[in-house]
Amino acid sequence: MLKRHGWSWQQPARRAIERDDEAVELPGHIHFIVQPAGTEDMARFDAFGPALQVAMGEARCFPPAVEVERV
């Protein structure tokens, strides 16, 4: 595929000095928020997709804890 597009395999000449191997190998924590959103929410925040989720989070518009625990 690389040759077909005229690309070549590139590899860094050296490893970055600033690289923190422990930070790279040990993953942090990732938060997944299951947040239902409907057409009313899209109209209210004038957004959709990830931008809607961000807008709802900034407005502190979260689902009840009971619903989150069910997931």
N, C-alpha and C positions, 0 to 999 in steps of 0.2 A: 504494500500500500504506500509506503514511503516513496519508493522509486517511481511509482505510478504518478505521484503528485510532484515529483521533482525535489522531494525533501531528502535530507540525509540524517542519519542517526547522530545526535549530538550528545556529548557527555561532558560534564564539567571538568575542567583541567585540574581542579583541586577542591577539597572539601572546605566549606566556609569556616573560618576561625570562630565566628560568632555562634556557630551551631551548638545547641545544647542537646546532646544526645539523650539525656534522661528526659527532658521535656518532650522530645520527639517520640520516644518509645513509650512513655507513660501517658495514656490518653487522659484528658481532662473529663469533665462530665458534660453531657449533652442533654439539653432539656427539650422534650417534645411536648407541646401543648396541644391537646385535642380540643379544638374550639369550634363549635358549630357556628356557621354564619349563613345567613339567608339574604334574600334580595333586599329586605329592610335594612340590614346592616350595611350592605353595599351602598345603598342610597344615603344612609345616615353619614357614613364616613367618606363617601365619594371615592371608593377604592375597591379593589378586588384582589384575590390571590394573596401572596405574601404581604403586599402593601396593606391590605385590609387587616391581616393578622397583627401587623405592627401598629396600625392606627388603633385597633381595639385594645391592644396591650398598653399603649401610651395613655388611653382614656380609662385605664383600669377596668375595662369591661371584660371580666373573666366569668367562666361558668361556675356555678355553685360547686363547692368542694365535694359534695356527695356525688355529683355527676362525674367529676374527675376521678374519684376513687373507684367508681364502677368500671372505668376503662382500665 
